[in-house]
Amino acid sequence: MSKRVRQVLIFSGAIFALGLIINSLANRGACSYYGYQTDRETKYAAFVGCMVKVSGNWVLRSELRAVQ
């Protein structure tokens, strides 16, 4: 593998990792802000999404209407 191809692959991997980190931070911030707006306890679970505490149980924010 040439030096140029190796550099491009490393750079692409770094950009991809940076994008994942920025996306994760944005999702955590949105989840936290939702909890602040609704005065509910929230947490962000990786690979699951925003969780809201309802009656002592953690429920996905997207499935909250089914629980209420």
C-alpha positions, -999 to 999 in steps of 0.1 A, spaced: 0 0 0 14 34 -10 21 61 16 -5 84 -1 -33 58 2 -24 51 38 -26 88 46 -60 92 29 -74 62 49 -61 75 82 -76 110 74 -109 95 64 -110 74 96 -103 104 117 -130 125 100 -155 96 105 -146 93 142 -149 130 147 -183 130 131 -195 102 154 -183 121 185 -200 154 174 -232 135 166 -231 118 201 -226 151 218 -255 167 199 -278 138 208 -268 140 245 -274 177 245 -308 174 229 -318 147 254 -307 168 283 -325 198 270 -357 178 266 -354 168 303 -349 205 312 -379 216 292 -403 189 306 -388 188 341 -382 151 338 -352 130 345 -335 119 313 -304 101 303 -288 93 269 -280 56 263 -255 49 235 -270 28 206 -305 32 222 -313 69 224 -329 93 249 -344 76 279 -370 92 302 -378 81 337 -415 74 341 -430 58 373 -396 45 383 -389 29 349 -367 41 320 -386 44 287 -375 55 253 -385 91 246 -399 80 212 -422 54 230 -433 78 257 -469 82 244 -475 45 246 -467 45 283 -488 75 293 
